[in-house]
Amino acid sequence: MALEQARENGALVICGAVYSELLAHPGMSPALFMQFLAETGIEPEFETGRQLWQEAGVRYAKYSARRKRAKAGSVRRLLADFVIGAHALMYADRLITFDATDFRRDFPELLIAPGKLQ
């Protein structure tokens, strides 16, 4: 399992956006979510700052401009993805995601861990 492998390499942390996304998952309750965090050892990290929001905004702007130049229409990704990527750059040494292609393109310096959670 990707989480077990990641935990062997260090602490697991999620930003506020991921916290909210996981809590909103169908069938998730606050109690079940707190149990999941405790069992996996994942620590939510809610403290952000101007630098994180600035990094996310700059990367989102580059993504938007790239789509416009490619005449690919309006943006298809959410700003939250860029907050998650910026958070990983600032507070972690890798990112576990199911969307590795987009994160590799928009955060090329970020190590992307396999996103299979079996």
GROMACS elastic network, one bead per residue, 0.5 to 0.9 nm:
[ bonds ]
;  ai    aj funct       b0    kb
    1     4     6  0.54207   500
    1     5     6  0.63900   500
    1     6     6  0.87097   500
    1   116     6  0.71755   500
    1   117     6  0.55668   500
    1   118     6  0.56080   500
    2     5     6  0.51575   500
    2     6     6  0.60534   500
    2     7     6  0.85331   500
    2    96     6  0.76975   500
    2   113     6  0.78075   500
    2   114     6  0.65958   500
    2   115     6  0.66557   500
    2   116     6  0.62009   500
    2   117     6  0.56281   500
    2   118     6  0.77373   500
    3     6     6  0.50298   500
    3     7     6  0.59951   500
    3     8     6  0.86166   500
    3    12     6  0.81100   500
    3    40     6  0.74452   500
    3    96     6  0.82521   500
    3   117     6  0.71759   500
    4     7     6  0.50947   500
    4     8     6  0.63641   500
    4     9     6  0.89648   500
    4    40     6  0.79578   500
    5     8     6  0.52382   500
    5     9     6  0.68304   500
    6     9     6  0.52072   500
    6    10     6  0.65993   500
    6    11     6  0.78443   500
    6    12     6  0.72182   500
    6    94     6  0.89190   500
    6    96     6  0.84765   500
    6   113     6  0.81640   500
    7    10     6  0.51533   500
    7    11     6  0.58337   500
    7    12     6  0.61500   500
    7    40     6  0.83071   500
    7    41     6  0.79156   500
    7    42     6  0.87590   500
    8    11     6  0.81739   500
   11    41     6  0.77234   500
   11    42     6  0.74017   500
   11    43     6  0.79296   500
   11    92     6  0.87204   500
   12    40     6  0.83117   500
   12    41     6  0.66552   500
   12    43     6  0.61613   500
   12    44     6  0.85916   500
   12    92     6  0.83290   500
   13    41     6  0.85955   500
   13    42     6  0.53931   500
   13    44     6  0.56131   500
   13    45     6  0.64179   500
   13    88     6  0.88145   500
   13    91     6  0.80766   500
   13    92     6  0.74330   500
   14    17     6  0.80039   500
   14    18     6  0.59638   500
   14    19     6  0.64489   500
   14    42     6  0.70064   500
   14    43     6  0.63806   500
   14    45     6  0.59120   500
   14    46     6  0.83564   500
   14    84     6  0.83401   500
   14    87     6  0.83807   500
   14    88     6  0.83709   500
   15    18     6  0.54894   500
   15    19     6  0.62496   500
   15    20     6  0.88036   500
   15    43     6  0.88230   500
   15    44     6  0.58923   500
   15    45     6  0.51095   500
   15    46     6  0.58813   500
   15    47     6  0.83175   500
   15    48     6  0.84628   500
   15    83     6  0.83653   500
   15    84     6  0.66517   500
   15    87     6  0.65730   500
   15    88     6  0.82579   500
   16    20     6  0.61817   500
   16    21     6  0.85891   500
   16    44     6  0.68061   500
   16    45     6  0.65207   500
   16    46     6  0.51875   500
   16    47     6  0.83572   500
   16    48     6  0.87931   500
   16    84     6  0.85930   500
   17    20     6  0.52230   500
   17    21     6  0.61925   500
   17    22     6  0.86784   500
   17    46     6  0.88261   500
   17    80     6  0.63327   500
   17    81     6  0.84796   500
   17    83     6  0.74329   500
   17    84     6  0.68054   500
   18    22     6  0.60202   500
   18    23     6  0.83875   500
   18    44     6  0.86833   500
   18    80     6  0.84369   500
   18    84     6  0.71612   500
   19    22     6  0.53638   500
   19    23     6  0.61349   500
   19    24     6  0.86332   500
   19    44     6  0.67541   500
   19    45     6  0.88572   500
   19    46     6  0.89655   500
   20    23     6  0.50842   500
   20    24     6  0.60914   500
   20    25     6  0.87692   500
   21    24     6  0.51799   500
   21    25     6  0.64951   500
   22    25     6  0.52531   500
   22    26     6  0.89771   500
   22    28     6  0.78340   500
   22    33     6  0.77619   500
   23    26     6  0.84679   500
   23    28     6  0.60584   500
   23    29     6  0.69687   500
   23    30     6  0.67634   500
   23    33     6  0.62838   500
   24    27     6  0.83719   500
   24    28     6  0.66629   500
   24    29     6  0.82879   500
   25    28     6  0.55020   500
   25    29     6  0.86411   500
   26    29     6  0.86751   500
   28    31     6  0.82814   500
   28    32     6  0.62520   500
   28    33     6  0.63870   500
   29    32     6  0.51534   500
   29    33     6  0.60093   500
   29    34     6  0.85815   500
   30    33     6  0.50414   500
   30    34     6  0.61668   500
   30    35     6  0.86256   500
   31    34     6  0.52084   500
   31    35     6  0.62830   500
   31    36     6  0.86897   500
   32    35     6  0.50388   500
   32    36     6  0.61897   500
   32    37     6  0.87480   500
   33    37     6  0.62815   500
   33    38     6  0.86359   500
   34    37     6  0.51419   500
   34    38     6  0.62094   500
   34    39     6  0.86242   500
   35    38     6  0.50940   500
   35    39     6  0.60578   500
   35    40     6  0.85316   500
   36    39     6  0.51615   500
   36    40     6  0.60490   500
   36    41     6  0.82625   500
   36    42     6  0.82894   500
   37    40     6  0.53085   500
   37    41     6  0.57227   500
   37    42     6  0.50756   500
   37    43     6  0.70120   500
   37    44     6  0.84203   500
   38    41     6  0.51803   500
   38    42     6  0.68252   500
   38    43     6  0.84146   500
   39    42     6  0.80192   500
   40    43     6  0.89686   500
   45    48     6  0.80521   500
   45    91     6  0.87667   500
   48    51     6  0.79591   500
   48    52     6  0.62616   500
   48    53     6  0.77663   500
   48    87     6  0.79893   500
   49    52     6  0.56038   500
   49    53     6  0.65919   500
   49    54     6  0.86861   500
   50    53     6  0.52204   500
   50    54     6  0.59299   500
   50    55     6  0.85187   500
   51    54     6  0.50613   500
   51    55     6  0.60745   500
   51    56     6  0.85524   500
   51    86     6  0.88778   500
   51    90     6  0.89181   500
   52    55     6  0.51841   500
   52    56     6  0.61609   500
   52    57     6  0.85641   500
   52    83     6  0.70558   500
   52    86     6  0.57553   500
   52    87     6  0.63169   500
   52    89     6  0.88956   500
   52    90     6  0.73535   500
   53    56     6  0.50866   500
   53    57     6  0.60353   500
   53    58     6  0.85765   500
   53    82     6  0.89071   500
   53    83     6  0.67707   500
   53    86     6  0.77667   500
   53    87     6  0.89413   500
   54    57     6  0.50752   500
   54    58     6  0.61127   500
   54    59     6  0.85889   500
   54    86     6  0.88411   500
   55    58     6  0.52240   500
   55    59     6  0.61951   500
   55    60     6  0.85053   500
   55    82     6  0.81195   500
   55    83     6  0.79596   500
   55    86     6  0.59403   500
   55    87     6  0.89596   500
   56    59     6  0.52804   500
   56    60     6  0.60188   500
   56    61     6  0.85547   500
   56    79     6  0.74792   500
   56    80     6  0.84463   500
   56    81     6  0.84240   500
   56    83     6  0.50054   500
   56    84     6  0.81100   500
   56    85     6  0.73793   500
   56    86     6  0.54769   500
   56    87     6  0.84291   500
   57    60     6  0.50473   500
   57    61     6  0.60630   500
   57    62     6  0.86413   500
   57    79     6  0.78204   500
   57    82     6  0.74069   500
   57    83     6  0.80799   500
   58    61     6  0.51597   500
   58    62     6  0.63515   500
   58    63     6  0.87359   500
   59    62     6  0.51141   500
   59    63     6  0.62279   500
   59    64     6  0.86490   500
   59    82     6  0.66659   500
   59    86     6  0.84984   500
   59   106     6  0.67339   500
   59   107     6  0.81122   500
   60    63     6  0.50206   500
   60    64     6  0.61209   500
   60    65     6  0.85856   500
   60    77     6  0.88446   500
   60    78     6  0.86363   500
   60    79     6  0.65650   500
   60    81     6  0.87565   500
   60    82     6  0.61786   500
   60    83     6  0.89992   500
   60   106     6  0.84325   500
   61    64     6  0.50389   500
   61    65     6  0.61011   500
   61    66     6  0.85146   500
   62    65     6  0.51223   500
   62    66     6  0.60818   500
   62    67     6  0.86918   500
   62   106     6  0.83556   500
   63    66     6  0.50943   500
   63    67     6  0.63437   500
   63    68     6  0.87066   500
   63    75     6  0.80176   500
   63    77     6  0.88981   500
   63   106     6  0.71662   500
   64    67     6  0.52334   500
   64    68     6  0.62634   500
   64    69     6  0.87290   500
   64    74     6  0.77440   500
   64    75     6  0.59379   500
   64    76     6  0.89528   500
   65    68     6  0.50090   500
   65    69     6  0.61125   500
   65    70     6  0.85306   500
   66    69     6  0.51752   500
   66    70     6  0.61634   500
   66    71     6  0.85389   500
   66    72     6  0.85668   500
   67    70     6  0.50877   500
   67    71     6  0.60707   500
   67    72     6  0.50955   500
   67    73     6  0.65376   500
   67    74     6  0.71777   500
   67    75     6  0.68063   500
   68    72     6  0.61365   500
   68    73     6  0.64068   500
   68    74     6  0.73198   500
   68    75     6  0.83928   500
   69    72     6  0.76720   500
   70    73     6  0.81751   500
   71    74     6  0.86537   500
   72    75     6  0.82001   500
   73    76     6  0.84417   500
   75    78     6  0.78940   500
   77    80     6  0.82759   500
   77    81     6  0.69839   500
   77    82     6  0.87285   500
   78    81     6  0.56748   500
   78    82     6  0.74841   500
   79    82     6  0.53074   500
   79    83     6  0.64650   500
   79    84     6  0.87761   500
   80    84     6  0.61181   500
   80    85     6  0.85826   500
   81    84     6  0.50841   500
   81    85     6  0.62311   500
   81    86     6  0.86317   500
   81   103     6  0.82981   500
   82    86     6  0.59820   500
   82    87     6  0.83500   500
   82   103     6  0.85227   500
   82   106     6  0.82772   500
   82   107     6  0.88543   500
   83    86     6  0.51105   500
   83    87     6  0.59818   500
   83    88     6  0.85575   500
   84    87     6  0.50858   500
   84    88     6  0.62096   500
   84    89     6  0.87092   500
   84    95     6  0.88189   500
   85    88     6  0.51124   500
   85    89     6  0.62980   500
   85    90     6  0.87548   500
   85    95     6  0.77079   500
   85   103     6  0.70130   500
   85   106     6  0.83348   500
   85   107     6  0.67950   500
   85   110     6  0.80824   500
   86    89     6  0.50709   500
   86    90     6  0.62819   500
   86    91     6  0.85485   500
   86   107     6  0.81691   500
   87    90     6  0.51585   500
   87    91     6  0.57536   500
   87    92     6  0.74460   500
   88    91     6  0.53385   500
   88    93     6  0.68765   500
   88    94     6  0.64713   500
   88    95     6  0.60869   500
   88   110     6  0.76249   500
   89    92     6  0.60587   500
   89    93     6  0.69475   500
   89    94     6  0.76745   500
   89    95     6  0.85444   500
   89   107     6  0.82429   500
   89   109     6  0.82355   500
   89   110     6  0.62961   500
   89   111     6  0.89432   500
   90    93     6  0.82970   500
   92    95     6  0.74327   500
   93   110     6  0.74370   500
   93   111     6  0.67765   500
   94   110     6  0.61928   500
   94   112     6  0.55601   500
   94   113     6  0.63314   500
   95   100     6  0.88500   500
   95   103     6  0.88499   500
   95   110     6  0.72934   500
   95   111     6  0.63683   500
   95   113     6  0.56969   500
   95   114     6  0.85896   500
   95   115     6  0.87394   500
   96    99     6  0.88439   500
   96   100     6  0.81796   500
   96   111     6  0.88862   500
   96   112     6  0.60839   500
   96   114     6  0.61023   500
   96   115     6  0.52884   500
   96   116     6  0.85825   500
   97   100     6  0.58439   500
   97   103     6  0.82663   500
   97   112     6  0.72879   500
   97   113     6  0.70705   500
   97   114     6  0.69459   500
   97   116     6  0.81376   500
   98   101     6  0.87600   500
   98   114     6  0.77009   500
   98   116     6  0.70120   500
   98   117     6  0.89755   500
   99   102     6  0.59465   500
   99   103     6  0.65649   500
   99   104     6  0.87709   500
   99   115     6  0.77474   500
  100   103     6  0.52178   500
  100   104     6  0.58868   500
  100   105     6  0.85464   500
  100   112     6  0.65366   500
  100   113     6  0.81993   500
  100   114     6  0.79339   500
  100   115     6  0.75744   500
  101   104     6  0.52190   500
  101   105     6  0.63075   500
  101   106     6  0.87561   500
  102   105     6  0.51741   500
  102   106     6  0.61577   500
  102   107     6  0.82345   500
  103   106     6  0.51453   500
  103   107     6  0.54165   500
  103   108     6  0.73043   500
  103   110     6  0.80661   500
  103   112     6  0.77654   500
  104   107     6  0.52697   500
  104   109     6  0.78352   500
  104   110     6  0.71586   500
  104   111     6  0.81578   500
  104   112     6  0.71501   500
  105   108     6  0.56109   500
  106   109     6  0.89505   500
  107   110     6  0.55171   500
  107   111     6  0.87057   500
  108   111     6  0.78669   500
  112   115     6  0.83869   500
  114   117     6  0.85875   500
